[in-house]
Amino acid sequence: MKKAQTEMIGLVIIVILITLGMLFAAQFALNDDPEKKIFTRKGLAYSTMSTILVTEFQCNDNMLSGKELLEDCVNVELGGMGRYSCGGDSCEYFESQVSALFSETLDKWGKNYEFTSKWITGTEDRELITITPKNSEREEIANPCKGKDIDTSNPFPISLESGLIQTLLLICD
Amino acid sequence: MKKAQMKMMETIAIIFIFFVLVLFGIIFFYQYSKVSINERNEQFFAERAMRTTLKVLFMPELICTDHGRIEQNCFDLQKIGAAKEVIERNTEDYYFNLFSYAEITVHQLTKDGMMIPPAELDANKHLIYSNPKLVFTKKEPTYFILTLKDDITGHYDFGYLNVTVYS
């Protein structure tokens, strides 16, 4: 074997060693989300959603669950008066109460979220309520979970004669 | 310098470079081991936080039942009141084995359908278990949102569970 060939082999070995080292370092640096983080986000999204629908809010002399307020919100969306008026219509009341609860919990824990409630019929989807975190000027942030690790509560359906209400909560870090 | 001396110098230089490379390898491996051990410790700690939270979420002393049926993500306010004393009395002989060094609190945010004013939130905080480590290296809080059922009025309020574990 000529001297030039031997040197070439040496160079190839060095390149292979450097590549292996870089792969090793990359594997070390690119860590997956820890299991606990995923569990917390997923569990939190589900528990928040189920709690919101069961929690009762006082509306004049009535105690109405989140689910009942959403059902009444559909009547408002259909152009009717709605059965309940709690300082505003059911949609506004639900939104204000849930926003206040989120600002005491998810906002304080530094979680981003997107709560959506849709009314789905055979022919159309209509957005009823969307709640997202607010910025320093108290304006809602659009798409707060875009490009982040998201976990979802999975859709919570509420069956109505006129269609279906589908609520969903996305939580991201 | 003679040819043989030149060869000798070359060999010494190669051996020197070889040992420098070996040294780099040892330093790198040592650092990697140190970081991976720390990471594993952190993982164990995070798993402990997770396990403790799950234990609390399914404690029969706290969860709501409706004619024997378990209501998910729900704590009974009357049970919370009663459990506090029982847990405090039996911390050393039973609950320490379950939760170790931790602090478990339930925070109530609504009462009878109304938001509790911020100034009164502390008064509506229920301490379930308190055994914090005085000198700790790490502290990990985990939060879970819950329904709080008042079995006397039958109302469901909004609250959250805070489980903080120490190591």
Chai-1 contact restraints between the chains, C-beta under 6 A:
chainA,res_idxA,chainB,res_idxB,connection_type,confidence,min_distance_angstrom,max_distance_angstrom,comment,restraint_id
A,P34,B,A46,contact,1.0,0.0,6.0,A-B,restraint_1
A,K36,B,A46,contact,1.0,0.0,6.0,A-B,restraint_2
A,K36,B,M50,contact,1.0,0.0,6.0,A-B,restraint_3
A,F39,B,M50,contact,1.0,0.0,6.0,A-B,restraint_4
A,T40,B,T142,contact,1.0,0.0,6.0,A-B,restraint_5
A,S47,B,N73,contact,1.0,0.0,6.0,A-B,restraint_6
A,S47,B,F144,contact,1.0,0.0,6.0,A-B,restraint_7
A,S47,B,I145,contact,1.0,0.0,6.0,A-B,restraint_8
A,T48,B,I145,contact,1.0,0.0,6.0,A-B,restraint_9
A,S50,B,N73,contact,1.0,0.0,6.0,A-B,restraint_10
A,T51,B,N73,contact,1.0,0.0,6.0,A-B,restraint_11
A,T51,B,I145,contact,1.0,0.0,6.0,A-B,restraint_12
A,T51,B,T147,contact,1.0,0.0,6.0,A-B,restraint_13
A,V54,B,T147,contact,1.0,0.0,6.0,A-B,restraint_14
A,V54,B,Y156,contact,1.0,0.0,6.0,A-B,restraint_15
A,T55,B,Y156,contact,1.0,0.0,6.0,A-B,restraint_16
A,T55,B,F158,contact,1.0,0.0,6.0,A-B,restraint_17
A,E56,B,G113,contact,1.0,0.0,6.0,A-B,restraint_18
A,E56,B,H155,contact,1.0,0.0,6.0,A-B,restraint_19
A,E56,B,Y156,contact,1.0,0.0,6.0,A-B,restraint_20
A,F57,B,G113,contact,1.0,0.0,6.0,A-B,restraint_21
A,Q58,B,G113,contact,1.0,0.0,6.0,A-B,restraint_22
A,Q58,B,M114,contact,1.0,0.0,6.0,A-B,restraint_23
A,M63,B,G113,contact,1.0,0.0,6.0,A-B,restraint_24
A,A100,B,M115,contact,1.0,0.0,6.0,A-B,restraint_25
A,L101,B,F158,contact,1.0,0.0,6.0,A-B,restraint_26
A,E104,B,L109,contact,1.0,0.0,6.0,A-B,restraint_27
A,T105,B,Y160,contact,1.0,0.0,6.0,A-B,restraint_28
A,W109,B,Y143,contact,1.0,0.0,6.0,A-B,restraint_29
